[in-house]
Amino acid sequence: MTKQQILALQSIGKGIIEAANIDSIGAPSGIIYSALMSHGATFNQFQQIMSTLERHGFLSHDVDANTYHATEAGLQWAKKVH
């Protein structure tokens, strides 16, 4: 993976974390997916990005409401990304 690709993925992750922190209800997964899809991402890529953010503890997923919520670890990481 090139430095440019890494920076792009970090930027995407930061945007998702920030979106998941805007409101207490979290960010609906469909809205996140449609935003990524409008930039050319596939559903598989969406799933990979979201599972990576969850696995690293940056997001939590409310399966019942199908929303994502930023964690404290995610917010701290997002502050470090430029």
N, C-alpha and C positions, 0 to 999 in steps of 0.2 A: 504494500500500500504506500502511495506517495505521501509526502508531507501535505500537499494540497488536499488529498482525499481525507487524511486524518483531520485536518482543520475543518473541512466541510462537515464531517460527521460530528465533530465537537460542537460546531455551530448549530447543527440540527438538534442534537441532544439538549443543548442549552435552551433553545427555543421551546422545545417540548416541555422541559422542566418548568420554565417560566410560565408557559400557558397553563400547566397543571396547578400552578400556584395562584392564579389570578382570582379565583373565587373558591369559597369553602366547599362547593359541590364538586370541585375538580374539573378536569377537562374530559368531555365525552370522547370516547375512542373514535367514533365516526368522524368527528370534526378534525381530530389529529390526522386520521387516515386521509381524509379528503384534501387536507392542506398538503400532505406529502405527495399524494397522487397528482395534485395540480402541478407539481414540480417534476413529475415523471417517475415517482416511486411506485413499485408494485406492492400488492398486498403482502407478499412474502417478505419484501424488504421492510415494510411497516412492522410486521410481526417480529422480525429479527432485531430491529432497532428498539422496539418496546421491551422485548424480553431481555435485551442486554441492559437497558436502563433499570429494569426491575432486578435483574440478577446482581447488579452492582449496588443495589439498595438506594438508587436515586429516585425511583418512583414506586408507589404502591398501586395495585390495581383492585378496584372494587368491582368484583365480578357481577354482583347483583345489579348494580347501576351502570356497569360497563363504562366506568370513568377511571381516570388516572389522577393520582395525587402526588405532588412533589414531597419528598422527605427532606428532613434537615440536611442529611448528607448530600442529597441532590442539589439543594439550594447552595450549600457551601461549595460544591464542585462547580456549579454554574457561575459563581462569582469569580472563579479563577480563569474561566474561559473568556478569551477576548474576541 
